[in-house]
């Protein structure tokens, strides 16, 4: 690391008021962006992934999408079809996301029990559940508590005081992650990565139960061709083939959306790098529009663009 770059990093750390100071956006924008990304990822999945697998002449078990989105309550819920049992009952993976401006132990406990009650009730069985809490930041009280823990007991005590995910039921597939980040794209990216890894583990366990080797799934990940794998599973039954096919297509969809989200985050970082010098230049001259001197006619109000610039730069 060069000396000039090191000095720049130290200067940035001194001026940093919050670990996520680079993402200074209003909560309304953060909330809307978060729910919009979730809608973009999950809402088209029924038409593109699940309908042709589970709503056909053979099964007809998932006849419509089951999801719920409420911008006022800041909640998004989706049911992912997983397997079908011997009684022709469809099983679902329930994913529900709650969005917060600030989060701490009190707000987490208050909302956790209410989120266990389904908003949309599918015709079937829930065999796994993910209750995710997405927050823009933690509360001032929680940050102060962590600071006191660090002073009193060091890193070990500080680590125990962090908000961390947990299993809300003593069953496989029931867990509650907590994600805090000031960037909505990065927060949703972390959530999708978690769901992606969980689905990958579930597919691997399914192949193990069928006495198939894990390298077959790894080969599918490399070659992106599921024909050979599905032909092997079809020897067991057509139902198992459909279950595996639905799993793999859901997995591929999440991977594609994650890739798109990574690309969007990269574009935003490039735009921030380009526009940051311009913002600093505007900040250096914006005071001219606020001061009342002989060069300005005080009877003429500032243009609307200047007013919005002043509000945005001072926020």
C-alpha positions in Angstrom: 0.0 0.0 0.0 1.5 3.3 -1.0 2.0 6.1 1.6 -0.4 8.4 -0.3 -3.2 5.8 -0.4 -2.6 5.0 3.3 -2.9 8.7 4.3 -6.1 9.0 2.2 -7.6 6.0 4.1 -6.7 7.5 7.4 -8.3 10.8 6.5 -11.5 9.0 5.4 -11.7 7.2 8.7 -11.4 10.4 10.7 -14.3 12.0 8.8 -16.4 8.9 9.0 -19.4 9.4 11.4 -21.0 6.0 10.7 -19.6 2.8 9.1 -22.1 3.3 6.2 -21.7 7.0 5.8 -21.3 6.6 2.0 -24.9 5.6 1.7 -26.7 8.6 3.0 -30.2 8.0 1.6 -33.7 8.6 3.1 -35.4 5.6 4.6 -38.4 5.9 2.3 -36.1 5.4 -0.7 -34.2 2.6 1.0 -37.5 0.8 1.8 -39.0 1.2 -1.6 -35.8 0.0 -3.3 -35.6 -3.0 -1.1 -39.2 -4.2 -1.7 -38.9 -3.4 -5.4 -35.8 -5.7 -5.7 -37.7 -8.5 -3.9 -40.6 -8.1 -6.2 -38.4 -8.2 -9.2 -36.7 -11.4 -8.0 -39.6 -13.5 -6.7 -42.8 -12.3 -8.4 -41.9 -13.6 -12.0 -40.8 -17.0 -10.6 -44.3 -18.6 -10.9 -44.6 -18.0 -14.6 -40.9 -18.7 -15.4 -40.1 -21.6 -13.0 -43.0 -23.2 -11.1 -46.0 -23.1 -13.3 -44.8 -25.6 -16.0 -43.5 -27.9 -13.3 -46.5 -28.0 -10.8 -49.5 -26.7 -12.8 -49.8 -29.2 -15.6 -51.8 -32.3 -16.6 -49.8 -34.5 -14.2 -49.8 -32.6 -10.9 -51.9 -29.3 -10.9 -50.9 -28.7 -7.3 -49.7 -25.0 -7.6 -52.4 -23.3 -9.6 -51.4 -19.7 -8.7 -48.5 -17.8 -7.0 -48.6 -17.3 -3.3 -47.0 -14.1 -2.2 -47.8 -10.9 -0.3 -46.3 -7.5 -0.5 -47.3 -4.5 1.6 -45.3 -1.2 1.3 -47.1 0.3 4.3 -46.4 -2.6 6.6 -42.9 -3.0 5.0 -43.4 -6.8 4.6 -42.8 -9.2 1.7 -43.8 -12.9 1.8 -43.3 -15.6 -0.8 -43.9 -19.4 -0.9 -41.4 -21.5 -2.9 -42.8 -24.9 -3.9 -40.4 -27.7 -2.8 -41.7 -31.2 -2.8 -44.9 -33.2 -3.0 -45.7 -36.0 -0.6 -47.5 -39.4 -1.1 -50.9 -37.8 -0.3 -50.4 -35.2 -3.2 -49.9 -32.4 -0.7 -47.6 -29.7 -1.9 -44.8 -28.6 0.5 -43.6 -25.0 0.6 -40.6 -23.0 1.7 -41.9 -19.8 3.3 -39.8 -16.7 3.0 -40.9 -13.5 4.8 -38.9 -10.3 4.9 -39.5 -7.4 7.3 -37.9 -4.0 6.6 -36.8 -1.6 9.4 -35.3 1.8 9.5 -33.6 1.0 12.9 -33.4 -2.3 14.6 -32.5 -3.5 18.1 -33.4 -6.5 20.4 -36.7 -4.9 21.4 -38.1 -4.3 17.9 -36.8 -7.7 16.8 -38.6 -9.6 19.6 -41.8 -7.5 19.1 -42.1 -8.4 15.4 -40.7 -11.9 15.4 -43.9 -13.6 16.8 -46.2 -11.6 14.5 -44.2 -12.6 11.4 -44.7 -16.3 12.2 -48.4 -15.9 11.2 -48.8 -16.3 7.4 -50.2 -13.4 5.4 -51.0 -15.6 2.4 -52.0 -19.2 3.1 -51.2 -21.7 0.4 -53.0 -25.0 -0.1 -50.3 -27.3 1.3 -47.7 -27.8 4.0 -44.9 -25.5 5.1 -41.8 -27.6 5.6 -39.2 -24.8 6.0 -39.3 -21.1 6.9 -37.0 -18.1 6.7 -38.0 -15.0 8.6 -35.6 -12.3 7.6 -35.2 -8.9 9.3 -33.7 -6.3 6.9 -32.6 -3.0 8.5 -31.1 0.2 7.3 -29.2 0.7 10.6 -29.2 -0.2 14.3 -30.6 2.1 16.9 -28.4 4.6 18.8 -29.1 2.8 22.0 -27.8 -0.5 20.6 -24.7 1.1 19.2 -24.1 2.7 22.6 -24.5 -0.7 24.3 -22.0 -2.3 21.9 -19.5 0.5 22.7 -19.9 -0.1 26.4 -19.5 -3.8 26.0 -16.3 -3.2 24.0 -14.9 -1.0 26.8 -15.9 -3.4 29.5 -15.1 -6.9 28.1 -13.3 -6.3 24.8 -14.1 -8.1 21.5 -15.5 -11.2 23.2 -18.2 -9.2 25.0 -18.8 -7.0 22.0 -19.3 -10.0 19.7 -21.9 -11.5 22.1 -23.9 -8.3 22.0 -24.2 -8.2 18.2 -27.6 -8.9 16.5 -27.2 -12.3 15.0 -29.4 -14.8 13.3 -30.9 -17.8 15.1 -33.1 -20.8 14.6 -36.7 -20.0 15.7 -37.7 -23.6 15.6 -35.8 -26.8 16.5 -36.2 -28.1 13.0 -34.1 -28.2 9.9 -34.8 -25.3 7.6 -36.2 -22.9 10.2 -34.0 -19.9 10.7 -34.1 -16.1 11.2 -31.3 -14.1 9.6 -30.7 -10.4 10.5 -29.1 -8.2 7.9 -28.1 -4.5 8.5 -26.7 -2.3 5.7 -27.3 1.2 4.5 -27.3 0.1 0.8 -30.6 -1.6 -0.1 -28.9 -3.5 -3.0 -26.2 -4.9 -0.8 -28.7 -5.9 1.9 -30.9 -7.8 -0.6 -27.7 -9.3 -2.1 -26.7 -10.7 1.3 -30.2 -12.1 1.7 -30.3 -13.8 -1.7 -26.8 -15.3 -1.1 -28.1 -16.8 2.1 -31.2 -18.3 0.3 -29.0 -19.4 -2.5 -26.7 -21.4 -0.2 -29.6 -22.9 1.7 -31.2 -24.1 -1.5 -27.8 -25.5 -2.7 -27.5 -27.5 0.6 -31.1 -28.8 0.2 -30.4 -30.0 -3.4 -27.2 -31.8 -2.2 -29.1 -33.5 0.6 -31.8 -34.7 -1.8 -29.2 -36.3 -4.1 -27.6 -38.0 -1.1 -30.9 -39.6 -0.2 -31.2 -40.9 -3.7 -27.8 -42.4 -3.3 -26.3 -40.1 -6.0 -22.8 -38.7 -5.7 -22.3 -34.9 -4.9 -20.0 -34.6 -7.9 -23.1 -34.9 -10.2 -24.5 -31.7 -8.9 -21.1 -30.0 -9.1 -20.9 -31.2 -12.7 -24.3 -29.7 -13.4 -23.1 -26.4 -11.9 -20.2 -26.3 -14.3 -21.9 -27.6 -17.5 -25.4 -26.2 -16.8 -27.0 -29.3 -18.4 -29.4 -31.1 -16.2 -30.5 -33.8 -18.7 -28.1 -36.5 -17.6 -28.9 -35.9 -13.9 -32.7 -35.9 -14.5 -32.5 -39.1 -16.5 -30.9 -40.8 -13.6 -33.5 -39.6 -11.1 -36.3 -40.5 -13.5 -35.5 -44.2 -12.9 -36.8 -43.7 -9.4 -40.0 -41.9 -10.4 -41.3 -39.1 -12.5 -42.3 -37.2 -9.3 -38.8 -37.2 -8.0 -37.6 -36.0 -11.4 -40.1 -33.0 -11.3 -39.0 -32.2 -7.7 -35.4 -32.1 -8.7 -36.1 -30.2 -11.9 -38.0 -27.5 -9.9 -35.2 -27.3 -7.4 -32.6 -26.8 -10.1 -34.6 -24.2 -12.0 -35.3 -22.2 -8.8 -31.5 -22.4 -8.0 -30.6 -21.2 -11.4 -33.1 -18.3 -11.2 -31.7 -17.1 -7.9 -28.2 -17.4 -9.3 -29.2 -15.3 -12.3 -30.8 -12.6 -10.1 -27.7 -12.5 -7.9 -25.5 -12.0 -10.9 -27.7 -9.1 -12.0 -27.6 -7.6 -8.6 -23.8 -7.8 -8.5 -23.7 -6.0 -11.8 -26.0 -3.3 -10.5 -23.9 -2.8 -7.4 -20.8 -2.4 -9.6 -22.5 0.2 -11.8 -23.6 2.2 -8.7 -20.0 2.1 -7.4 -18.7 3.4 -10.7 -21.3 6.2 -10.7 -20.5 7.2 -7.2 -16.8 7.4 -8.1 -17.6 9.6 -11.0 -20.0 11.9 -9.3 -18.2 12.3 -6.0 -15.8 15.1 -7.3 -18.8 17.0 -8.7 -20.7 16.8 -5.4 -17.6 18.2 -3.5 -17.4 21.0 -6.0 -21.1 21.9 -5.6 -20.7 21.8 -1.8 -17.9 24.3 -2.1 -20.0 26.9 -3.9 -23.5 26.2 -2.6 -23.0 28.7 0.3 -23.1 31.5 -2.3 -26.8 30.9 -2.9 -27.6 30.9 0.8 -25.9 34.2 1.9 -27.6 37.5 1.5 -25.1 40.1 0.1 -25.1 43.0 -2.3 -24.6 40.8 -5.3 -28.0 39.1 -4.8 -31.5 40.4 -5.1 -33.1 39.2 -1.9 -36.5 39.8 -3.3 -36.1 37.0 -5.8 -36.3 33.5 -4.3 -33.8 30.8 -5.1 -34.7 28.6 -8.1 -36.3 25.2 -7.1 -33.3 23.3 -8.3 -31.0 25.3 -5.9 -33.4 24.7 -3.0 -33.4 20.9 -3.7 -29.6 21.0 -3.9 -29.3 22.7 -0.6 -31.6 20.2 1.1 -29.9 17.3 -0.4 -26.4 18.4 0.4 -27.2 19.3 4.0 -29.1 16.1 4.7 
